[in-house]
Amino acid sequence: LILVSPLEVCGALLALLPFTDSTYTLYAEIADLYLEAGDYEDSGLYYDLAIEINGEDDRLLYMRGTSNMLLGRYAEAMKDFAASAFPGSSYSRGVCAMALGDIKQAEVCFESSLERGEQANDARLMLAVCHLEDGEPAEAEALLEQYMAAGGAYADVAYYRAHARSMREDYAGAAEDYEAAAENGQFREESLFSAAQCR
């Protein structure tokens, strides 16, 4: 068995470009391999080339958006996600909106993701975080409970539920959640400090 890296496969595909009429497919495959290898700059470049040839395809826009998001180019990524109907576009757009500090836009995106049933539980968790940012602890806690009811792990939500409970002045419940968050390594120092403050 010979193991070949994604970048080596990219090299082989690039060598085929002069001999094929299907440059769009090759560009898209090369872009996917660069993305898999963690080379987001080159993956974006080849998604650009594939889009130039094939036009704005939902998958290509989503994948180019993913490359830009992973490079921290959130505004550019949001444009691609907004133009794409590919599954996960609404959720990814919400993540970018949060990174840009646009909590209201993020809420709209996560609600859309929930309505479409795409990454629904992840969207529920992120929407809860948005509600915490907006100072809406009751709404946040309800979403966190829904997240766990749908199979999400308590370890994922302990810190956030603690914060929601603290905002609602349920200090005993908040302390329990902060302690659990600390045990799970979730914002450990802050969780330990907050748990002590709630006791």
Secondary structure in CASP SS format (residue, H / E / C, confidence):
PFRMAT SS
TARGET T0000
AUTHOR 0000-0000-0000
METHOD secondary structure of the structure
MODEL  1
L C 1.00
I C 1.00
L C 1.00
V C 1.00
S C 1.00
P H 1.00
L H 1.00
E H 1.00
V H 1.00
C H 1.00
G H 1.00
A H 1.00
L H 1.00
L H 1.00
A H 1.00
L H 1.00
L H 1.00
P H 1.00
F H 1.00
T C 1.00
D C 1.00
S C 1.00
T H 1.00
Y H 1.00
T H 1.00
L H 1.00
Y H 1.00
A H 1.00
E H 1.00
I H 1.00
A H 1.00
D H 1.00
L H 1.00
Y H 1.00
L H 1.00
E H 1.00
A C 1.00
G C 1.00
D C 1.00
Y H 1.00
E H 1.00
D H 1.00
S H 1.00
G H 1.00
L H 1.00
Y H 1.00
Y H 1.00
D H 1.00
L H 1.00
A H 1.00
I H 1.00
E H 1.00
I H 1.00
N H 1.00
G C 1.00
E C 1.00
D C 1.00
D H 1.00
R H 1.00
L H 1.00
L H 1.00
Y H 1.00
M H 1.00
R H 1.00
G H 1.00
T H 1.00
S H 1.00
N H 1.00
M H 1.00
L H 1.00
L C 1.00
G C 1.00
R C 1.00
Y H 1.00
A H 1.00
E H 1.00
A H 1.00
M H 1.00
K H 1.00
D H 1.00
F H 1.00
A H 1.00
A H 1.00
S C 1.00
A C 1.00
F C 1.00
P C 1.00
G C 1.00
S H 1.00
S H 1.00
Y H 1.00
S H 1.00
R H 1.00
G H 1.00
V H 1.00
C H 1.00
A H 1.00
M H 1.00
A H 1.00
L C 1.00
G C 1.00
D C 1.00
I H 1.00
K H 1.00
Q H 1.00
A H 1.00
E H 1.00
V H 1.00
C H 1.00
F H 1.00
E H 1.00
S H 1.00
S H 1.00
L H 1.00
E H 1.00
R H 1.00
G C 1.00
E C 1.00
Q C 1.00
A H 1.00
N H 1.00
D H 1.00
A H 1.00
R H 1.00
L H 1.00
M H 1.00
L H 1.00
A H 1.00
V H 1.00
C H 1.00
H H 1.00
L H 1.00
E H 1.00
D C 1.00
G C 1.00
E C 1.00
P H 1.00
A H 1.00
E H 1.00
A H 1.00
E H 1.00
A H 1.00
L H 1.00
L H 1.00
E H 1.00
Q H 1.00
Y H 1.00
M H 1.00
A H 1.00
A C 1.00
G C 1.00
G C 1.00
A C 1.00
Y H 1.00
A H 1.00
D H 1.00
V H 1.00
A H 1.00
Y H 1.00
Y H 1.00
R H 1.00
A H 1.00
H H 1.00
A H 1.00
R H 1.00
S H 1.00
M H 1.00
R C 1.00
E C 1.00
D C 1.00
Y H 1.00
A H 1.00
G H 1.00
A H 1.00
A H 1.00
E H 1.00
D H 1.00
Y H 1.00
E H 1.00
A H 1.00
A H 1.00
A H 1.00
E H 1.00
N C 1.00
G C 1.00
Q C 1.00
F C 1.00
R H 1.00
E H 1.00
E H 1.00
S H 1.00
L H 1.00
F H 1.00
S H 1.00
A H 1.00
A H 1.00
Q H 1.00
C H 1.00
R C 1.00
END
